[in-house]
Every structure is written in structure tokens, then in C-alpha cells.
Amino acid sequence: MSLPSTPTDQPSLAPRKQTAGEALLWIIMFVLLWSAINPGDLHSWLVGIPVVALASVVALRLHSPVPRRYSLLGAVRLTTFFVDQSFRGGWDVAKRALSPAMPLNPAMLNYPLRLRDELAQVLLVNLNSLLPGTLSADLADGVVTFHVLDAGPETFADMQTLEERVAGLFSIPLGTGKDVRA
């Protein structure tokens, strides 16, 4: 007696294999992140190497089974933007901390996402929280609520650029977001 065969046109529920390119991308992203957090501190790599390795393994295990396309140029553009924003934001926060006369305009803002991919949305929310002067508070119904030290006009422009860079990393198009900034 033979077991019934399954049709070959049905999708497999087994997790897909991770590629060496995906592993390398995770490693590069975590190395760059560690470098941004600990610039110039070579001793930090005693902890950094195991952290990068563990984070890469976890990222690969938790990674979506949906096949994705990654753009190396998109990764470079996102990394460059993130490092630039980290230094600019860090400098701004330091100036505000050392100069009490420096004006603060803290606010909770809503940003309607144009990203429709859940993994890309989560990456954007987490990267936004790593930037100085911002903290993502909620992601619901395609809208990110985040706290900023200065709710100036460049806040939304920076968020749009970050969103474009994340979309570029995943080689995905951006949709349109409804305007709910308050």
C-alpha cells in the first residue's frame, strides 16, 4: 500500500534555506551597527564579535520564509544614511544637553508608512529608535507613533528618507500613506 502523493503545485511549508548572501548581509549590517555604537573602540570587539555572530544567527533563524530580494546598493545607502543621522543626531542631543538655552520641541508624532512589508516596517521602527533624539512608541495599522526631542519640519523629511532607504534595501516599492501627523 502506498501513501497518497501530494501535488507538486502546492507551496511547501518547510522553511526555505538561507543563502550565504543573506548571512553575509546580516553580518555586515550587525558589524556596521556595532561599529556605529562603539566607534574606534577596538576592545569592544571582544564582546562585539560574539554579539554580531549571535545576532546574525538569530536574525537568520527568525527571518521570514518568504523569499526576498536585497539590494547591495540599497544596503550601502541605508547604512550611509543611518551613520550620518547617528552622528548628526548625537551632536544635536549633546548640544541640547550642554546648552540649557537650546530650545526643545518634544512631541509624539504619527507617521503613516508607505512600506507595506511587515519586516521592512519593523526594521524601520527599530532603526528609528536607534537614532538619537527619536524613540518609536507604537506601530499599528500602518502608522508609526514616535517621540522626538525636536518636532521640526526636518523630522518628517528624515523619516521619509529612512523609509525610502529601507525600501531600497529590500528592493520593494513604496505605497502611499495617509496624512495623520498630529
Residue pairs with C-beta under 8 A, 6 or more apart in sequence:
15 65
16 65
16 67
18 60
18 63
21 70
22 60
22 63
22 70
23 56
23 60
25 70
25 75
26 55
26 56
26 59
26 60
27 52
27 53
27 56
28 75
29 75
29 79
30 51
30 52
30 55
30 56
30 59
31 52
32 79
32 82
32 83
33 130
34 44
34 45
34 48
34 51
34 52
36 82
36 83
36 86
38 44
38 48
64 119
68 119
68 170
69 170
69 171
70 169
70 170
70 171
71 168
71 169
71 170
71 171
73 168
74 165
74 167
74 168
74 169
74 170
74 171
75 169
77 165
77 168
77 169
78 165
78 166
78 168
78 169
81 161
81 162
81 165
82 127
82 130
82 131
82 162
82 165
85 131
85 158
85 162
86 130
86 131
86 132
89 131
89 132
89 133
89 134
90 132
92 132
92 133
92 149
92 150
93 132
93 133
93 149
95 102
96 102
96 104
96 149
103 150
104 149
104 150
105 149
105 150
105 151
105 152
106 147
106 148
106 149
106 150
106 151
107 147
107 148
107 151
108 137
108 145
108 146
108 147
109 145
109 146
109 147
109 148
109 151
109 155
109 156
109 181
110 143
110 144
110 145
110 180
110 181
110 182
111 143
111 144
111 145
111 146
111 156
111 159
111 177
111 181
112 142
112 143
112 177
112 178
112 179
112 180
113 121
113 124
113 142
113 143
113 144
113 163
113 177
114 163
114 167
114 174
114 175
114 176
114 177
115 121
115 124
115 163
115 166
115 167
115 172
115 174
115 175
116 142
116 172
116 175
117 170
117 172
119 170
120 166
120 167
120 169
120 170
120 172
121 139
121 142
121 144
122 139
123 166
123 169
124 144
124 162
124 163
124 166
125 136
125 139
125 144
126 136
127 162
127 166
128 134
128 136
128 144
128 146
128 159
128 162
129 135
129 136
129 146
131 162
133 148
133 149
133 150
134 146
134 147
134 148
134 149
135 146
135 147
136 144
136 145
136 146
137 145
137 146
137 147
138 144
138 145
139 145
142 177
143 180
144 159
146 159
148 155
156 181
163 174
164 174
167 173
167 174
